[in-house]
Amino acid sequence: MRTVTSFQRLKENNEKIAMLTAYDYSTAQVLDKAEIDGILVGDSLAMVALGYKDTYNISIDEMLIFVKAVARGAQNSFIVGDMPFMSYNLTVEQGLENASKMIKAGASGVKLEGCNEHILKLVRRCVESGIPVLGHLGFTPQLMNTIGGHKIQGKTSEKIEQILESAKKLEEAGCFAIVLELMPSDSAKYITENLKVPTIGIGAGKDCSGQIVVTDDILGKFTDFTPKFVKKYANLDETVSNSVSMYIREVKEEIFPSERESFKLDERERGKLNL
Protein backbone atom coordinates (compact mmCIF):
# COMPACT_ATOMS: atom_id res chain seq x y z
CA MET A 1 0.00 0.00 0.00
CA ARG A 2 1.50 3.33 -1.11
CA THR A 3 1.44 6.25 1.32
CA VAL A 4 3.03 9.70 1.52
CA THR A 5 6.07 8.07 3.12
CA SER A 6 6.43 5.89 0.02
CA PHE A 7 6.99 9.00 -2.08
CA GLN A 8 9.57 10.40 0.31
CA ARG A 9 11.36 7.06 0.54
CA LEU A 10 11.60 6.81 -3.24
CA LYS A 11 13.14 10.28 -3.42
CA GLU A 12 15.65 9.51 -0.68
CA ASN A 13 16.63 6.27 -2.44
CA ASN A 14 17.02 8.12 -5.77
CA GLU A 15 14.23 6.01 -7.29
CA LYS A 16 11.87 7.68 -9.74
CA ILE A 17 8.17 8.01 -8.93
CA ALA A 18 5.76 6.86 -11.66
CA MET A 19 2.24 8.31 -11.72
CA LEU A 20 -0.58 8.20 -14.27
CA THR A 21 -4.17 9.41 -14.45
CA ALA A 22 -7.21 7.18 -14.21
CA TYR A 23 -10.90 8.04 -14.36
CA ASP A 24 -12.59 4.63 -14.17
CA TYR A 25 -12.60 1.30 -12.36
CA SER A 26 -11.05 -0.88 -15.07
CA THR A 27 -8.21 1.51 -15.87
CA ALA A 28 -7.44 1.85 -12.16
CA GLN A 29 -7.29 -1.94 -11.89
CA VAL A 30 -4.77 -2.15 -14.73
CA LEU A 31 -2.55 0.59 -13.28
CA ASP A 32 -2.72 -0.90 -9.82
CA LYS A 33 -1.82 -4.35 -11.11
CA ALA A 34 1.19 -2.82 -12.89
CA GLU A 35 2.26 -1.42 -9.49
CA ILE A 36 2.04 2.25 -10.39
CA ASP A 37 3.18 4.46 -7.50
CA GLY A 38 0.33 6.93 -7.70
CA ILE A 39 -2.89 7.59 -9.58
CA LEU A 40 -4.24 11.08 -10.17
CA VAL A 41 -7.95 11.39 -10.78
CA GLY A 42 -7.22 14.57 -12.69
CA ASP A 43 -9.62 17.32 -13.65
CA SER A 44 -8.32 16.56 -17.16
CA LEU A 45 -11.19 14.06 -17.19
CA ALA A 46 -13.36 17.08 -17.99
CA MET A 47 -11.94 16.94 -21.52
CA VAL A 48 -10.83 13.33 -21.82
CA ALA A 49 -13.88 11.61 -20.32
CA LEU A 50 -16.68 14.18 -20.45
CA GLY A 51 -15.88 16.13 -23.62
CA TYR A 52 -15.69 19.62 -22.12
CA LYS A 53 -13.42 22.05 -23.99
CA ASP A 54 -11.36 22.72 -20.84
CA THR A 55 -11.23 21.92 -17.12
CA TYR A 56 -13.25 24.91 -15.90
CA ASN A 57 -16.71 23.36 -16.14
CA ILE A 58 -16.31 20.19 -14.10
CA SER A 59 -17.79 20.25 -10.60
CA ILE A 60 -16.72 18.67 -7.33
CA ASP A 61 -19.76 16.38 -7.48
CA GLU A 62 -18.73 15.10 -10.91
CA MET A 63 -15.15 14.57 -9.73
CA LEU A 64 -16.34 12.52 -6.77
CA ILE A 65 -18.06 10.01 -9.05
CA PHE A 66 -14.77 9.26 -10.78
CA VAL A 67 -12.75 9.21 -7.56
CA LYS A 68 -15.11 6.56 -6.18
CA ALA A 69 -14.74 4.47 -9.34
CA VAL A 70 -10.95 4.62 -9.27
CA ALA A 71 -10.83 3.86 -5.55
CA ARG A 72 -12.83 0.68 -6.16
CA GLY A 73 -10.30 -0.46 -8.76
CA ALA A 74 -7.00 0.48 -7.12
CA GLN A 75 -6.22 -1.22 -3.81
CA ASN A 76 -2.51 -0.41 -3.45
CA SER A 77 -1.78 2.81 -5.35
CA PHE A 78 -1.81 6.24 -3.73
CA ILE A 79 -4.89 7.98 -5.19
CA VAL A 80 -4.91 11.76 -5.53
CA GLY A 81 -8.17 13.57 -6.14
CA ASP A 82 -7.74 16.73 -8.20
CA MET A 83 -9.67 19.61 -6.66
CA PRO A 84 -11.57 21.26 -9.55
CA PHE A 85 -11.82 24.96 -10.37
CA MET A 86 -13.41 27.08 -7.60
CA SER A 87 -13.98 24.09 -5.31
CA TYR A 88 -11.39 25.44 -2.85
CA ASN A 89 -10.86 29.11 -3.76
CA LEU A 90 -13.64 30.88 -1.84
CA THR A 91 -12.78 30.10 1.78
CA VAL A 92 -10.52 27.74 3.68
CA GLU A 93 -13.65 26.13 5.14
CA GLN A 94 -15.06 25.49 1.66
CA GLY A 95 -11.78 23.96 0.50
CA LEU A 96 -11.45 21.78 3.60
CA GLU A 97 -15.01 20.52 3.26
CA ASN A 98 -14.56 19.58 -0.39
CA ALA A 99 -11.16 18.02 0.29
CA SER A 100 -12.78 15.88 2.99
CA LYS A 101 -15.36 14.74 0.42
CA MET A 102 -12.50 13.52 -1.79
CA ILE A 103 -11.06 11.46 1.07
CA LYS A 104 -14.46 10.03 1.97
CA ALA A 105 -14.89 9.07 -1.69
CA GLY A 106 -11.71 7.00 -1.53
CA ALA A 107 -8.85 9.36 -2.39
CA SER A 108 -5.62 9.12 -0.39
CA GLY A 109 -4.94 12.84 -0.83
CA VAL A 110 -5.86 15.91 -2.89
CA LYS A 111 -4.11 18.22 -5.36
CA LEU A 112 -4.26 22.01 -5.16
CA GLU A 113 -2.94 24.49 -7.73
CA GLY A 114 -0.97 27.62 -6.91
CA CYS A 115 0.65 29.17 -3.87
CA ASN A 116 -1.02 32.27 -2.47
CA GLU A 117 -1.76 32.88 1.19
CA HIS A 118 -5.17 31.26 0.87
CA ILE A 119 -3.68 28.08 -0.62
CA LEU A 120 -0.99 27.91 2.06
CA LYS A 121 -3.60 28.24 4.82
CA LEU A 122 -5.70 25.55 3.18
CA VAL A 123 -2.72 23.21 2.84
CA ARG A 124 -1.99 23.60 6.55
CA ARG A 125 -5.61 22.98 7.52
CA CYS A 126 -5.82 19.91 5.29
CA VAL A 127 -2.62 18.41 6.64
CA GLU A 128 -3.66 19.18 10.22
CA SER A 129 -6.92 17.38 9.49
CA GLY A 130 -5.18 14.30 8.09
CA ILE A 131 -5.56 15.10 4.39
CA PRO A 132 -2.30 14.79 2.38
CA VAL A 133 -1.81 17.53 -0.23
CA LEU A 134 0.00 17.42 -3.55
CA GLY A 135 0.99 20.94 -4.65
CA HIS A 136 1.05 22.15 -8.25
CA LEU A 137 3.28 24.92 -9.65
CA GLY A 138 4.58 26.09 -13.01
CA PHE A 139 1.81 26.01 -15.57
CA THR A 140 -1.42 25.79 -13.60
CA PRO A 141 -4.36 25.00 -15.92
CA GLN A 142 -6.98 26.51 -13.62
CA LEU A 143 -5.21 29.87 -13.98
CA MET A 144 -4.80 29.53 -17.74
CA ASN A 145 -6.98 32.55 -18.51
CA THR A 146 -4.91 34.85 -16.31
CA ILE A 147 -1.48 33.61 -17.41
CA GLY A 148 -2.37 33.82 -21.09
CA GLY A 149 -2.77 30.22 -22.24
CA HIS A 150 -0.50 27.19 -22.40
CA LYS A 151 2.82 28.97 -21.84
CA ILE A 152 6.07 27.48 -20.61
CA GLN A 153 6.88 28.75 -17.12
CA GLY A 154 10.21 29.35 -15.39
CA LYS A 155 12.11 30.60 -18.43
CA THR A 156 14.23 33.17 -16.58
CA SER A 157 16.37 32.92 -13.45
CA GLU A 158 14.06 35.40 -11.72
CA LYS A 159 10.96 33.32 -12.49
CA ILE A 160 12.72 30.11 -11.45
CA GLU A 161 13.59 31.61 -8.07
CA GLN A 162 9.98 32.73 -7.66
CA ILE A 163 8.69 29.21 -8.35
CA LEU A 164 11.29 27.76 -5.96
CA GLU A 165 10.21 30.19 -3.27
CA SER A 166 6.60 29.12 -3.76
CA ALA A 167 7.63 25.46 -3.69
CA LYS A 168 9.46 25.95 -0.40
CA LYS A 169 6.38 27.61 1.08
CA LEU A 170 4.23 24.66 0.00
CA GLU A 171 6.81 22.28 1.43
CA GLU A 172 6.81 24.16 4.74
CA ALA A 173 2.99 24.20 4.79
CA GLY A 174 3.00 20.39 4.57
CA CYS A 175 2.72 19.29 0.93
CA PHE A 176 4.11 15.77 0.53
CA ALA A 177 5.14 16.45 -3.09
CA ILE A 178 4.82 19.15 -5.74
CA VAL A 179 3.85 18.88 -9.41
CA LEU A 180 6.00 20.99 -11.74
CA GLU A 181 4.27 21.48 -15.08
CA LEU A 182 5.46 22.83 -18.41
CA MET A 183 8.88 24.29 -17.69
CA PRO A 184 12.44 23.89 -18.99
CA SER A 185 14.14 20.78 -17.66
CA ASP A 186 17.00 22.85 -16.20
CA SER A 187 14.49 24.93 -14.24
CA ALA A 188 12.77 21.85 -12.84
CA LYS A 189 16.12 20.26 -11.98
CA TYR A 190 17.19 23.35 -10.03
CA ILE A 191 13.91 23.45 -8.10
CA THR A 192 13.98 19.70 -7.40
CA GLU A 193 17.53 19.84 -6.04
CA ASN A 194 16.58 22.60 -3.62
CA LEU A 195 13.54 20.88 -2.09
CA LYS A 196 13.22 18.17 0.51
CA VAL A 197 9.94 16.82 -0.85
CA PRO A 198 9.66 15.06 -4.23
CA THR A 199 8.70 16.85 -7.44
CA ILE A 200 6.45 15.23 -10.04
CA GLY A 201 7.09 16.51 -13.54
CA ILE A 202 4.70 16.88 -16.44
CA GLY A 203 6.48 18.43 -19.38
CA ALA A 204 9.34 19.39 -17.04
CA GLY A 205 12.16 17.05 -18.04
CA LYS A 206 13.71 13.93 -16.57
CA ASP A 207 15.33 15.41 -13.47
CA CYS A 208 12.16 15.69 -11.40
CA SER A 209 11.69 13.08 -8.69
CA GLY A 210 8.98 11.47 -10.80
CA GLN A 211 6.65 11.84 -13.77
CA ILE A 212 2.94 12.01 -14.41
CA VAL A 213 1.03 12.09 -17.70
CA VAL A 214 -2.51 11.40 -18.86
CA THR A 215 -2.99 7.68 -19.48
CA ASP A 216 -5.27 8.28 -22.47
CA ASP A 217 -2.48 10.33 -24.07
CA ILE A 218 0.27 7.71 -23.78
CA LEU A 219 -2.11 5.01 -25.02
CA GLY A 220 -3.19 7.08 -28.03
CA LYS A 221 -6.83 6.94 -26.97
CA PHE A 222 -7.49 10.69 -26.65
CA THR A 223 -6.83 12.32 -30.02
CA ASP A 224 -8.17 15.89 -29.81
CA PHE A 225 -4.59 17.05 -29.22
CA THR A 226 -1.27 15.55 -28.12
CA PRO A 227 1.08 17.61 -25.94
CA LYS A 228 4.73 17.82 -27.04
CA PHE A 229 5.87 16.18 -23.79
CA VAL A 230 3.79 13.01 -24.32
CA LYS A 231 5.27 9.80 -25.69
CA LYS A 232 2.76 7.39 -27.21
CA TYR A 233 3.25 3.79 -26.13
CA ALA A 234 0.23 2.51 -28.08
CA ASN A 235 -2.36 3.65 -30.62
CA LEU A 236 -5.66 2.59 -29.11
CA ASP A 237 -7.62 4.99 -31.31
CA GLU A 238 -6.59 3.00 -34.39
CA THR A 239 -6.93 -0.36 -32.63
CA VAL A 240 -10.44 0.40 -31.36
CA SER A 241 -11.50 1.93 -34.68
CA ASN A 242 -10.35 -1.16 -36.60
CA SER A 243 -12.03 -3.49 -34.12
CA VAL A 244 -15.34 -1.61 -34.30
CA SER A 245 -15.23 -1.61 -38.11
CA MET A 246 -14.67 -5.36 -38.09
CA TYR A 247 -17.56 -5.83 -35.67
CA ILE A 248 -19.90 -3.78 -37.89
CA ARG A 249 -18.91 -5.78 -40.96
CA GLU A 250 -19.37 -9.15 -39.24
CA VAL A 251 -22.79 -8.19 -37.86
CA LYS A 252 -24.00 -7.07 -41.28
CA GLU A 253 -22.56 -10.17 -42.98
CA GLU A 254 -24.05 -12.44 -40.27
CA ILE A 255 -20.62 -13.69 -39.21
CA PHE A 256 -21.17 -12.53 -35.64
CA PRO A 257 -22.56 -13.98 -33.49
CA SER A 258 -21.44 -17.43 -34.59
CA GLU A 259 -22.38 -20.77 -33.00
CA ARG A 260 -19.52 -20.21 -30.56
CA GLU A 261 -21.07 -17.04 -29.16
CA SER A 262 -24.65 -18.40 -29.11
CA PHE A 263 -26.74 -20.52 -26.74
CA LYS A 264 -28.75 -23.60 -27.77
CA LEU A 265 -32.26 -24.55 -26.80
CA ASP A 266 -32.75 -28.07 -25.44
CA GLU A 267 -33.76 -30.49 -28.25
CA ARG A 268 -36.97 -31.46 -26.43
CA GLU A 269 -38.01 -27.84 -26.14
CA ARG A 270 -37.13 -27.28 -29.77
CA GLY A 271 -39.44 -30.10 -30.72
CA LYS A 272 -42.30 -28.54 -28.79
CA LEU A 273 -41.87 -25.45 -30.95
CA ASN A 274 -41.45 -27.45 -34.19
CA LEU A 275 -38.01 -25.96 -34.72
NUPA-216321 format. One record per residue (C-alpha): residue in one letter; x, y, z; residue number from 1; chain. Coordinates in pm, whole numbers, plus 50000, padded with zeros to 5 digits. Example, Ala and Ser with C-alpha at 12.3 -4.5 7.8 and 13.67 -1.06 7.14 Angstrom:
<atoms>
[atom A; [51230; 49550; 50780]; 1; A],
[atom S; [51367; 49894; 50714]; 2; A],
</atoms>
This chain:
<atoms>
[atom M; [50000; 50000; 50000]; 1; A],
[atom R; [50150; 50333; 49889]; 2; A],
[atom T; [50144; 50625; 50132]; 3; A],
[atom V; [50303; 50970; 50152]; 4; A],
[atom T; [50607; 50807; 50312]; 5; A],
[atom S; [50643; 50589; 50002]; 6; A],
[atom F; [50699; 50900; 49792]; 7; A],
[atom Q; [50957; 51040; 50031]; 8; A],
[atom R; [51136; 50706; 50054]; 9; A],
[atom L; [51160; 50681; 49676]; 10; A],
[atom K; [51314; 51028; 49658]; 11; A],
[atom E; [51565; 50951; 49932]; 12; A],
[atom N; [51663; 50627; 49756]; 13; A],
[atom N; [51702; 50812; 49423]; 14; A],
[atom E; [51423; 50601; 49271]; 15; A],
[atom K; [51187; 50768; 49026]; 16; A],
[atom I; [50817; 50801; 49107]; 17; A],
[atom A; [50576; 50686; 48834]; 18; A],
[atom M; [50224; 50831; 48828]; 19; A],
[atom L; [49942; 50820; 48573]; 20; A],
[atom T; [49583; 50941; 48555]; 21; A],
[atom A; [49279; 50718; 48579]; 22; A],
[atom Y; [48910; 50804; 48564]; 23; A],
[atom D; [48741; 50463; 48583]; 24; A],
[atom Y; [48740; 50130; 48764]; 25; A],
[atom S; [48895; 49912; 48493]; 26; A],
[atom T; [49179; 50151; 48413]; 27; A],
[atom A; [49256; 50185; 48784]; 28; A],
[atom Q; [49271; 49806; 48811]; 29; A],
[atom V; [49523; 49785; 48527]; 30; A],
[atom L; [49745; 50059; 48672]; 31; A],
[atom D; [49728; 49910; 49018]; 32; A],
[atom K; [49818; 49565; 48889]; 33; A],
[atom A; [50119; 49718; 48711]; 34; A],
[atom E; [50226; 49858; 49051]; 35; A],
[atom I; [50204; 50225; 48961]; 36; A],
[atom D; [50318; 50446; 49250]; 37; A],
[atom G; [50033; 50693; 49230]; 38; A],
[atom I; [49711; 50759; 49042]; 39; A],
[atom L; [49576; 51108; 48983]; 40; A],
[atom V; [49205; 51139; 48922]; 41; A],
[atom G; [49278; 51457; 48731]; 42; A],
[atom D; [49038; 51732; 48635]; 43; A],
[atom S; [49168; 51656; 48284]; 44; A],
[atom L; [48881; 51406; 48281]; 45; A],
[atom A; [48664; 51708; 48201]; 46; A],
[atom M; [48806; 51694; 47848]; 47; A],
[atom V; [48917; 51333; 47818]; 48; A],
[atom A; [48612; 51161; 47968]; 49; A],
[atom L; [48332; 51418; 47955]; 50; A],
[atom G; [48412; 51613; 47638]; 51; A],
[atom Y; [48431; 51962; 47788]; 52; A],
[atom K; [48658; 52205; 47601]; 53; A],
[atom D; [48864; 52272; 47916]; 54; A],
[atom T; [48877; 52192; 48288]; 55; A],
[atom Y; [48675; 52491; 48410]; 56; A],
[atom N; [48329; 52336; 48386]; 57; A],
[atom I; [48369; 52019; 48590]; 58; A],
[atom S; [48221; 52025; 48940]; 59; A],
[atom I; [48328; 51867; 49267]; 60; A],
[atom D; [48024; 51638; 49252]; 61; A],
[atom E; [48127; 51510; 48909]; 62; A],
[atom M; [48485; 51457; 49027]; 63; A],
[atom L; [48366; 51252; 49323]; 64; A],
[atom I; [48194; 51001; 49095]; 65; A],
[atom F; [48523; 50926; 48922]; 66; A],
[atom V; [48725; 50921; 49244]; 67; A],
[atom K; [48489; 50656; 49382]; 68; A],
[atom A; [48526; 50447; 49066]; 69; A],
[atom V; [48905; 50462; 49073]; 70; A],
[atom A; [48917; 50386; 49445]; 71; A],
[atom R; [48717; 50068; 49384]; 72; A],
[atom G; [48970; 49954; 49124]; 73; A],
[atom A; [49300; 50048; 49288]; 74; A],
[atom Q; [49378; 49878; 49619]; 75; A],
[atom N; [49749; 49959; 49655]; 76; A],
[atom S; [49822; 50281; 49465]; 77; A],
[atom F; [49819; 50624; 49627]; 78; A],
[atom I; [49511; 50798; 49481]; 79; A],
[atom V; [49509; 51176; 49447]; 80; A],
[atom G; [49183; 51357; 49386]; 81; A],
[atom D; [49226; 51673; 49180]; 82; A],
[atom M; [49033; 51961; 49334]; 83; A],
[atom P; [48843; 52126; 49045]; 84; A],
[atom F; [48818; 52496; 48963]; 85; A],
[atom M; [48659; 52708; 49240]; 86; A],
[atom S; [48602; 52409; 49469]; 87; A],
[atom Y; [48861; 52544; 49715]; 88; A],
[atom N; [48914; 52911; 49624]; 89; A],
[atom L; [48636; 53088; 49816]; 90; A],
[atom T; [48722; 53010; 50178]; 91; A],
[atom V; [48948; 52774; 50368]; 92; A],
[atom E; [48635; 52613; 50514]; 93; A],
[atom Q; [48494; 52549; 50166]; 94; A],
[atom G; [48822; 52396; 50050]; 95; A],
[atom L; [48855; 52178; 50360]; 96; A],
[atom E; [48499; 52052; 50326]; 97; A],
[atom N; [48544; 51958; 49961]; 98; A],
[atom A; [48884; 51802; 50029]; 99; A],
[atom S; [48722; 51588; 50299]; 100; A],
[atom K; [48464; 51474; 50042]; 101; A],
[atom M; [48750; 51352; 49821]; 102; A],
[atom I; [48894; 51146; 50107]; 103; A],
[atom K; [48554; 51003; 50197]; 104; A],
[atom A; [48511; 50907; 49831]; 105; A],
[atom G; [48829; 50700; 49847]; 106; A],
[atom A; [49115; 50936; 49761]; 107; A],
[atom S; [49438; 50912; 49961]; 108; A],
[atom G; [49506; 51284; 49917]; 109; A],
[atom V; [49414; 51591; 49711]; 110; A],
[atom K; [49589; 51822; 49464]; 111; A],
[atom L; [49574; 52201; 49484]; 112; A],
[atom E; [49706; 52449; 49227]; 113; A],
[atom G; [49903; 52762; 49309]; 114; A],
[atom C; [50065; 52917; 49613]; 115; A],
[atom N; [49898; 53227; 49753]; 116; A],
[atom E; [49824; 53288; 50119]; 117; A],
[atom H; [49483; 53126; 50087]; 118; A],
[atom I; [49632; 52808; 49938]; 119; A],
[atom L; [49901; 52791; 50206]; 120; A],
[atom K; [49640; 52824; 50482]; 121; A],
[atom L; [49430; 52555; 50318]; 122; A],
[atom V; [49728; 52321; 50284]; 123; A],
[atom R; [49801; 52360; 50655]; 124; A],
[atom R; [49439; 52298; 50752]; 125; A],
[atom C; [49418; 51991; 50529]; 126; A],
[atom V; [49738; 51841; 50664]; 127; A],
[atom E; [49634; 51918; 51022]; 128; A],
[atom S; [49308; 51738; 50949]; 129; A],
[atom G; [49482; 51430; 50809]; 130; A],
[atom I; [49444; 51510; 50439]; 131; A],
[atom P; [49770; 51479; 50238]; 132; A],
[atom V; [49819; 51753; 49977]; 133; A],
[atom L; [50000; 51742; 49645]; 134; A],
[atom G; [50099; 52094; 49535]; 135; A],
[atom H; [50105; 52215; 49175]; 136; A],
[atom L; [50328; 52492; 49035]; 137; A],
[atom G; [50458; 52609; 48699]; 138; A],
[atom F; [50181; 52601; 48443]; 139; A],
[atom T; [49858; 52579; 48640]; 140; A],
[atom P; [49564; 52500; 48408]; 141; A],
[atom Q; [49302; 52651; 48638]; 142; A],
[atom L; [49479; 52987; 48602]; 143; A],
[atom M; [49520; 52953; 48226]; 144; A],
[atom N; [49302; 53255; 48149]; 145; A],
[atom T; [49509; 53485; 48369]; 146; A],
[atom I; [49852; 53361; 48259]; 147; A],
[atom G; [49763; 53382; 47891]; 148; A],
[atom G; [49723; 53022; 47776]; 149; A],
[atom H; [49950; 52719; 47760]; 150; A],
[atom K; [50282; 52897; 47816]; 151; A],
[atom I; [50607; 52748; 47939]; 152; A],
[atom Q; [50688; 52875; 48288]; 153; A],
[atom G; [51021; 52935; 48461]; 154; A],
[atom K; [51211; 53060; 48157]; 155; A],
[atom T; [51423; 53317; 48342]; 156; A],
[atom S; [51637; 53292; 48655]; 157; A],
[atom E; [51406; 53540; 48828]; 158; A],
[atom K; [51096; 53332; 48751]; 159; A],
[atom I; [51272; 53011; 48855]; 160; A],
[atom E; [51359; 53161; 49193]; 161; A],
[atom Q; [50998; 53273; 49234]; 162; A],
[atom I; [50869; 52921; 49165]; 163; A],
[atom L; [51129; 52776; 49404]; 164; A],
[atom E; [51021; 53019; 49673]; 165; A],
[atom S; [50660; 52912; 49624]; 166; A],
[atom A; [50763; 52546; 49631]; 167; A],
[atom K; [50946; 52595; 49960]; 168; A],
[atom K; [50638; 52761; 50108]; 169; A],
[atom L; [50423; 52466; 50000]; 170; A],
[atom E; [50681; 52228; 50143]; 171; A],
[atom E; [50681; 52416; 50474]; 172; A],
[atom A; [50299; 52420; 50479]; 173; A],
[atom G; [50300; 52039; 50457]; 174; A],
[atom C; [50272; 51929; 50093]; 175; A],
[atom F; [50411; 51577; 50053]; 176; A],
[atom A; [50514; 51645; 49691]; 177; A],
[atom I; [50482; 51915; 49426]; 178; A],
[atom V; [50385; 51888; 49059]; 179; A],
[atom L; [50600; 52099; 48826]; 180; A],
[atom E; [50427; 52148; 48492]; 181; A],
[atom L; [50546; 52283; 48159]; 182; A],
[atom M; [50888; 52429; 48231]; 183; A],
[atom P; [51244; 52389; 48101]; 184; A],
[atom S; [51414; 52078; 48234]; 185; A],
[atom D; [51700; 52285; 48380]; 186; A],
[atom S; [51449; 52493; 48576]; 187; A],
[atom A; [51277; 52185; 48716]; 188; A],
[atom K; [51612; 52026; 48802]; 189; A],
[atom Y; [51719; 52335; 48997]; 190; A],
[atom I; [51391; 52345; 49190]; 191; A],
[atom T; [51398; 51970; 49260]; 192; A],
[atom E; [51753; 51984; 49396]; 193; A],
[atom N; [51658; 52260; 49638]; 194; A],
[atom L; [51354; 52088; 49791]; 195; A],
[atom K; [51322; 51817; 50051]; 196; A],
[atom V; [50994; 51682; 49915]; 197; A],
[atom P; [50966; 51506; 49577]; 198; A],
[atom T; [50870; 51685; 49256]; 199; A],
[atom I; [50645; 51523; 48996]; 200; A],
[atom G; [50709; 51651; 48646]; 201; A],
[atom I; [50470; 51688; 48356]; 202; A],
[atom G; [50648; 51843; 48062]; 203; A],
[atom A; [50934; 51939; 48296]; 204; A],
[atom G; [51216; 51705; 48196]; 205; A],
[atom K; [51371; 51393; 48343]; 206; A],
[atom D; [51533; 51541; 48653]; 207; A],
[atom C; [51216; 51569; 48860]; 208; A],
[atom S; [51169; 51308; 49131]; 209; A],
[atom G; [50898; 51147; 48920]; 210; A],
[atom Q; [50665; 51184; 48623]; 211; A],
[atom I; [50294; 51201; 48559]; 212; A],
[atom V; [50103; 51209; 48230]; 213; A],
[atom V; [49749; 51140; 48114]; 214; A],
[atom T; [49701; 50768; 48052]; 215; A],
[atom D; [49473; 50828; 47753]; 216; A],
[atom D; [49752; 51033; 47593]; 217; A],
[atom I; [50027; 50771; 47622]; 218; A],
[atom L; [49789; 50501; 47498]; 219; A],
[atom G; [49681; 50708; 47197]; 220; A],
[atom K; [49317; 50694; 47303]; 221; A],
[atom F; [49251; 51069; 47335]; 222; A],
[atom T; [49317; 51232; 46998]; 223; A],
[atom D; [49183; 51589; 47019]; 224; A],
[atom F; [49541; 51705; 47078]; 225; A],
[atom T; [49873; 51555; 47188]; 226; A],
[atom P; [50108; 51761; 47406]; 227; A],
[atom K; [50473; 51782; 47296]; 228; A],
[atom F; [50587; 51618; 47621]; 229; A],
[atom V; [50379; 51301; 47568]; 230; A],
[atom K; [50527; 50980; 47431]; 231; A],
[atom K; [50276; 50739; 47279]; 232; A],
[atom Y; [50325; 50379; 47387]; 233; A],
[atom A; [50023; 50251; 47192]; 234; A],
[atom N; [49764; 50365; 46938]; 235; A],
[atom L; [49434; 50259; 47089]; 236; A],
[atom D; [49238; 50499; 46869]; 237; A],
[atom E; [49341; 50300; 46561]; 238; A],
[atom T; [49307; 49964; 46737]; 239; A],
[atom V; [48956; 50040; 46864]; 240; A],
[atom S; [48850; 50193; 46532]; 241; A],
[atom N; [48965; 49884; 46340]; 242; A],
[atom S; [48797; 49651; 46588]; 243; A],
[atom V; [48466; 49839; 46570]; 244; A],
[atom S; [48477; 49839; 46189]; 245; A],
[atom M; [48533; 49464; 46191]; 246; A],
[atom Y; [48244; 49417; 46433]; 247; A],
[atom I; [48010; 49622; 46211]; 248; A],
[atom R; [48109; 49422; 45904]; 249; A],
[atom E; [48063; 49085; 46076]; 250; A],
[atom V; [47721; 49181; 46214]; 251; A],
[atom K; [47600; 49293; 45872]; 252; A],
[atom E; [47744; 48983; 45702]; 253; A],
[atom E; [47595; 48756; 45973]; 254; A],
[atom I; [47938; 48631; 46079]; 255; A],
[atom F; [47883; 48747; 46436]; 256; A],
[atom P; [47744; 48602; 46651]; 257; A],
[atom S; [47856; 48257; 46541]; 258; A],
[atom E; [47762; 47923; 46700]; 259; A],
[atom R; [48048; 47979; 46944]; 260; A],
[atom E; [47893; 48296; 47084]; 261; A],
[atom S; [47535; 48160; 47089]; 262; A],
[atom F; [47326; 47948; 47326]; 263; A],
[atom K; [47125; 47640; 47223]; 264; A],
[atom L; [46774; 47545; 47320]; 265; A],
[atom D; [46725; 47193; 47456]; 266; A],
[atom E; [46624; 46951; 47175]; 267; A],
[atom R; [46303; 46854; 47357]; 268; A],
[atom E; [46199; 47216; 47386]; 269; A],
[atom R; [46287; 47272; 47023]; 270; A],
[atom G; [46056; 46990; 46928]; 271; A],
[atom K; [45770; 47146; 47121]; 272; A],
[atom L; [45813; 47455; 46905]; 273; A],
[atom N; [45855; 47255; 46581]; 274; A],
[atom L; [46199; 47404; 46528]; 275; A],
</atoms>
